[in-house]
Amino acid sequence: MQSSAPRTISHAPWISPAEWAAFEASGTNAHRICSITGAWVERFGQDLLFNYQNPSQLERLRDEWAARAPAYPFTPQRIFGRALPVQNADRMAPVLLEGDPGEPVETVVTEAGMKIGLDFAAGYSVGLFLDQRANRAALRSYRPRRVLNTFAYTCSFSVVAALAGAETLSVDLSQKSLDRGKTNFTLNGLDPAAHRFFADDVQETLPRLARRKEQFDAIILDPPTFSRGNKGRRFRAEDDLEALLRSALELAAPGARILLSTNCTKLNVPELERIARFSLKAARMNGALQQTPALLDFPRGTAASTVWIQLR
Ligand SMILES: C[S@@+](CC[C@H](N)C(=O)[O-])C[C@H]1O[C@@H](n2cnc3c(N)ncnc32)[C@H](O)[C@@H]1O
């Protein structure tokens, strides 16, 4: 999930043509191409999405793109713009700035060969959070047998795990997002009927799974900064992440890996590590904390803060 909080960026903001080619060569056509403070540009297959806080940033980025475009092996089919609001309540779907309005708003992108369906009209988020790419790759490399993907959204973590042979359980409040997740399974030649999808509140589902003595070899915890769940139950990352991790630890098989990730600006990596150590101690469990490699298209401080816990 991408943060809209402005962070100062001090390096060359556009990826190089060689980096673009490296994404292509790795089977990835969904990545950032530019980041400046408080604004960025994403490539999604044949389309570009300009994210900006004010019109002058949009103008600057479009001018810079126009000057640089000939260097890249790419001609965008469409250009979308998405205003980044101060308040979540003001979030709106991207708007088409250039291109044929008659073209379908749904498209399919690839990440290391995995296919993910996007929808530019579905809402504020189009269907794939690019800053979780390294965490998806890490999950795939762990080859877990049983995976619990909480706050699953369009189930991209579940799909990578299933491609590596896992049985997955995806939990999200939104049936619509889970239905998109099932389509993502199908797009990748995976049978969604062989996997579980629970349209429910994660905070209520985890204790229920624990009562049933379910166990998982990998658990994904990448919640939103704030949400309201069933019966108006509140989730606020800064207050509730620790309790979420404690519930997840009850479901962790020996040697399990747990991803703790957040865009909440109050929870940086040292704070996540503190929460992880404290929760392990409270649960009388041992674990090692690991980082995922930085992404070349996300300047420092612009991707979600992340810690992987590996239980001993
Ligand atoms: C930012 S997305 C998660 C992104 C996801 N981890 C990924 O990488 O694609 C937040 C998702 O959490 C879901 N959600 C929010 N609160 C929830 C809750 N209490 N229980 C279950 N799902 C929730 C929303 O419906 C939304 O799909």
The ligand as a Gaussian input file, in Angstrom:
#p B3LYP/6-31G(d) Opt

LIG

0 1
 C       -4.705000      -1.509000       1.865000
 S       -5.670000      -2.869000       1.503000
 C       -4.607000      -4.183000       1.923000
 C       -3.607000      -4.408000       0.838000
 C       -3.160000      -5.830000       0.678000
 N       -2.437000      -6.276000       1.836000
 C       -2.319000      -5.963000      -0.575000
 O       -1.090000      -5.943000      -0.499000
 O       -2.903000      -6.026000      -1.679000
 C       -6.781000      -2.820000       2.816000
 C       -7.828000      -3.926000       2.717000
 O       -8.223000      -4.222000       4.048000
 C       -9.604000      -4.489000       4.052000
 N      -10.041000      -4.286000       5.431000
 C      -10.053000      -3.137000       6.132000
 N      -10.427000      -3.366000       7.407000
 C      -10.653000      -4.691000       7.519000
 C      -11.022000      -5.546000       8.577000
 N      -11.245000      -5.061000       9.802000
 N      -11.156000      -6.868000       8.332000
 C      -10.933000      -7.360000       7.091000
 N      -10.553000      -6.601000       6.043000
 C      -10.411000      -5.282000       6.244000
 C      -10.198000      -3.551000       3.024000
 O      -11.426000      -4.033000       2.535000
 C       -9.086000      -3.543000       1.963000
 O       -9.316000      -4.499000       0.951000

